[in-house]
Amino acid sequence: MEFIEKIVSTLSGIVWGAPMLILLVGTGLYLTIILKGMQFWALPHAMKLIFHKEHDGEGEISHFAALMTALAATVGIGNIVGVATAISLGGPGAVFWMWMTGLVGMATKYSEAVLAVKYRQHSHHHGFKGGPMYYLTYGLNMPKLGLAFALFTALAAFGIGNMTQANAVATILETQMSVPTWVTGVVLLTLTAVVILGGIKSIGRFTSFLVPFMILVYVTVSLIILFMNLDKLPHAFSLIFYHAFNPIAAGGGFIGATMAAAIRYGVARGVFSNESGLGSAPIAAAAAKTNDPVRQALVSMTQTFIDTLVVCSMTALIILISPFWQEGVSPGLLTMKSFELYLGSFGTIVVVISTVLFAYSTILGWSYYGEKAFEYLLGERFIRLYRVLFIAGVMVGSMMKLEFVWNFSDLMNGMMAIPNLVALLLLSKVIASESKRYFESLK
C-alpha cells in the first residue's frame, strides 16, 4: 500500500506541475482574447440573467438553481484552508495570482457551459445530460476521450467530492466541539441521502437555499471584520501587489517565498477553488432550463467571480490584516485564528459552521457530477446504485484517515482537466461563433 501511495503522490505532482498550470491559465487567456475580454464587459448582463426565468426553454432546473449547484461544489474548504495554504507557502503575492487565475478562469467557465448546453443530449428518464464527455463525443467525435473524462470524474467524485469533505467536517467537529466522528458520519449520511436521492431537481432546490445563505453569512461576517480594520487594508493590498512580483523574506515563523512560489501556489489554489478548466461545472449547466447556450454560460461565468474574487478575497484579506500568517501558524488553523482575533469565540464558530456548510454543499454538488459520469459509463439503470454507493462513501470518509484519498483525488482532478482543455481549444471557434450570434442578437 505504501508503494501505491508513493506512486499516486508522484503522479499527482507530475500532473499538477508547471505544464498543467500553464495549460490551464493559457487556455483561459486564449479564450479571453478570442472572446474579446467578454468576462469584463458582459459581467453586469450576466448578473442580471442569474434570476431570469426561461419559461419556454428546455431543461430541468432554472439558471439560478444550476448556478447554485455548481457553486455548491466549488465553494468548499478550499475557500478557507486553500487560501490559507496559498499565503503560507507563496506569501501575500499568491493572492494576486489567484485573482488573475479567477479573471481568465471566467472565460474558461463560460466556454465550458456554452459547449455543455450546445451538445447536451436528451435522457430517457432524467431530462438532459451533458458536460465534457458529451461535447468530446458529439462536438469532436472523440468518444474515447469522453469515456476517459467520465471515468476520472466518477472516481474524483468519491474522493474530493465526498470522502475528503466528510472527513474535513468530522475532523473539525471532533477537535473544536468533541463530536464523535461516527455521529458526524451518521448525520451527514442522512442529510446527504435526503437530498440526493431526489436527483438534480432536489439538489437544485436545496442548494438554491443553502448556498446563498452560507455565502451571505460568511461574506457578511468577513465584511464586518474588514470594516473594523479599514486602516489595515491599504497595507494588505500593498503586500499583495508588491509581492506578486517581488520575493518576500523570511520573518517570524514565516519561511519566506519567491515570486515563482507566489505564482505557483496562487494559480494552483485558485484553480482548485473555482475549478475552471476541470470540466465539472458544465455538467450542472447542461441541466439548466434554457434555449440558448450563451445565456446559461454567462450565468455559469459568475460562479468563478463569486468563488474566487469574492469569497476567497474575503478570506485572504482577513488573514493578511492579522499577524498569524507571519508566525508559522498551520494553514488548517490560520483562517480560524484570524477570525478569532477580531471576533473572539464567535469568529471560531463562524469558521467551524462555514467549514461544515461549505463541505456539505460540495458533497451535494459533486454527487450530481459523479452521477452523470457514472450514467455515461454504465447507463441510466445504474443511477440508483451510484447514489447508494455515494451516500455510503460519506460514512466511510467521516471515520477514516484519508491522506491517500486526497492524493488520488488530486490526480483524478488533473486527469479530468486534460481532455476538457483539449475540447475547449479545439472547439474554440464554436464558442466564439455562438457568442457572436448571441451578442449581435441583443443589438
ZITAVEN-V966331 format. One record per residue. N is the residue number from 1. RES is the residue in one letter. BURIAL is b if it has 9 or more other C-alpha atoms within 8 Angstrom, else e. Layout:
N_RES_BURIAL / N_RES_BURIAL
//
This chain:
1_M_e / 2_E_e / 3_F_e / 4_I_e / 5_E_b / 6_K_e / 7_I_e / 8_V_b / 9_S_b / 10_T_e / 11_L_b / 12_S_b / 13_G_e / 14_I_e / 15_V_b / 16_W_b / 17_G_e / 18_A_e / 19_P_e / 20_M_b / 21_L_b / 22_I_e / 23_L_b / 24_L_b / 25_V_b / 26_G_e / 27_T_b / 28_G_b / 29_L_b / 30_Y_e / 31_L_b / 32_T_b / 33_I_e / 34_I_e / 35_L_b / 36_K_e / 37_G_b / 38_M_b / 39_Q_b / 40_F_e / 41_W_e / 42_A_b / 43_L_b / 44_P_e / 45_H_e / 46_A_b / 47_M_b / 48_K_e / 49_L_b / 50_I_b / 51_F_e / 52_H_e / 53_K_e / 54_E_b / 55_H_e / 56_D_e / 57_G_e / 58_E_e / 59_G_b / 60_E_b / 61_I_b / 62_S_b / 63_H_b / 64_F_b / 65_A_b / 66_A_b / 67_L_b / 68_M_b / 69_T_b / 70_A_b / 71_L_b / 72_A_b / 73_A_b / 74_T_b / 75_V_b / 76_G_b / 77_I_b / 78_G_b / 79_N_b / 80_I_b / 81_V_b / 82_G_b / 83_V_b / 84_A_b / 85_T_b / 86_A_b / 87_I_b / 88_S_b / 89_L_b / 90_G_b / 91_G_b / 92_P_b / 93_G_b / 94_A_b / 95_V_b / 96_F_b / 97_W_b / 98_M_b / 99_W_b / 100_M_b / 101_T_b / 102_G_b / 103_L_b / 104_V_b / 105_G_b / 106_M_b / 107_A_b / 108_T_b / 109_K_b / 110_Y_b / 111_S_b / 112_E_b / 113_A_b / 114_V_b / 115_L_b / 116_A_b / 117_V_b / 118_K_e / 119_Y_b / 120_R_b / 121_Q_e / 122_H_e / 123_S_e / 124_H_e / 125_H_e / 126_H_e / 127_G_b / 128_F_b / 129_K_b / 130_G_b / 131_G_b / 132_P_b / 133_M_b / 134_Y_b / 135_Y_b / 136_L_b / 137_T_b / 138_Y_b / 139_G_b / 140_L_b / 141_N_e / 142_M_b / 143_P_b / 144_K_e / 145_L_b / 146_G_b / 147_L_b / 148_A_b / 149_F_b / 150_A_b / 151_L_b / 152_F_b / 153_T_b / 154_A_b / 155_L_b / 156_A_b / 157_A_b / 158_F_b / 159_G_b / 160_I_b / 161_G_b / 162_N_b / 163_M_b / 164_T_b / 165_Q_b / 166_A_b / 167_N_b / 168_A_b / 169_V_b / 170_A_b / 171_T_b / 172_I_b / 173_L_b / 174_E_b / 175_T_e / 176_Q_e / 177_M_e / 178_S_e / 179_V_b / 180_P_b / 181_T_b / 182_W_b / 183_V_e / 184_T_b / 185_G_b / 186_V_b / 187_V_e / 188_L_b / 189_L_b / 190_T_e / 191_L_e / 192_T_b / 193_A_b / 194_V_e / 195_V_b / 196_I_b / 197_L_b / 198_G_b / 199_G_b / 200_I_b / 201_K_b / 202_S_b / 203_I_b / 204_G_b / 205_R_b / 206_F_b / 207_T_b / 208_S_b / 209_F_e / 210_L_b / 211_V_b / 212_P_b / 213_F_e / 214_M_b / 215_I_b / 216_L_e / 217_V_e / 218_Y_b / 219_V_b / 220_T_e / 221_V_b / 222_S_b / 223_L_b / 224_I_e / 225_I_b / 226_L_b / 227_F_e / 228_M_e / 229_N_b / 230_L_e / 231_D_e / 232_K_e / 233_L_b / 234_P_e / 235_H_e / 236_A_b / 237_F_e / 238_S_e / 239_L_b / 240_I_b / 241_F_b / 242_Y_b / 243_H_b / 244_A_b / 245_F_e / 246_N_e / 247_P_b / 248_I_b / 249_A_e / 250_A_b / 251_G_b / 252_G_e / 253_G_b / 254_F_b / 255_I_e / 256_G_b / 257_A_b / 258_T_b / 259_M_b / 260_A_e / 261_A_b / 262_A_b / 263_I_b / 264_R_b / 265_Y_b / 266_G_b / 267_V_b / 268_A_b / 269_R_b / 270_G_b / 271_V_b / 272_F_b / 273_S_b / 274_N_b / 275_E_b / 276_S_b / 277_G_b / 278_L_b / 279_G_b / 280_S_b / 281_A_b / 282_P_b / 283_I_b / 284_A_b / 285_A_b / 286_A_b / 287_A_b / 288_A_b / 289_K_b / 290_T_b / 291_N_e / 292_D_e / 293_P_b / 294_V_b / 295_R_b / 296_Q_b / 297_A_b / 298_L_b / 299_V_b / 300_S_b / 301_M_b / 302_T_b / 303_Q_b / 304_T_b / 305_F_b / 306_I_b / 307_D_b / 308_T_b / 309_L_b / 310_V_b / 311_V_b / 312_C_b / 313_S_b / 314_M_b / 315_T_b / 316_A_b / 317_L_b / 318_I_b / 319_I_b / 320_L_b / 321_I_b / 322_S_b / 323_P_e / 324_F_b / 325_W_b / 326_Q_b / 327_E_b / 328_G_b / 329_V_b / 330_S_e / 331_P_b / 332_G_e / 333_L_e / 334_L_b / 335_T_b / 336_M_b / 337_K_b / 338_S_b / 339_F_b / 340_E_b / 341_L_b / 342_Y_e / 343_L_b / 344_G_b / 345_S_e / 346_F_e / 347_G_b / 348_T_b / 349_I_e / 350_V_b / 351_V_b / 352_V_b / 353_I_e / 354_S_b / 355_T_b / 356_V_b / 357_L_b / 358_F_b / 359_A_b / 360_Y_b / 361_S_b / 362_T_b / 363_I_b / 364_L_b / 365_G_b / 366_W_b / 367_S_b / 368_Y_b / 369_Y_b / 370_G_b / 371_E_b / 372_K_b / 373_A_b / 374_F_b / 375_E_b / 376_Y_b / 377_L_b / 378_L_e / 379_G_b / 380_E_e / 381_R_e / 382_F_b / 383_I_b / 384_R_e / 385_L_e / 386_Y_b / 387_R_b / 388_V_e / 389_L_e / 390_F_b / 391_I_b / 392_A_b / 393_G_b / 394_V_b / 395_M_b / 396_V_b / 397_G_b / 398_S_b / 399_M_b / 400_M_e / 401_K_e / 402_L_b / 403_E_e / 404_F_e / 405_V_b / 406_W_b / 407_N_b / 408_F_b / 409_S_b / 410_D_b / 411_L_b / 412_M_b / 413_N_b / 414_G_b / 415_M_b / 416_M_b / 417_A_b / 418_I_b / 419_P_b / 420_N_b / 421_L_b / 422_V_e / 423_A_b / 424_L_b / 425_L_e / 426_L_e / 427_L_b / 428_S_b / 429_K_e / 430_V_e / 431_I_b / 432_A_b / 433_S_e / 434_E_b / 435_S_b / 436_K_e / 437_R_e / 438_Y_b / 439_F_e / 440_E_e / 441_S_e / 442_L_e / 443_K_e
//
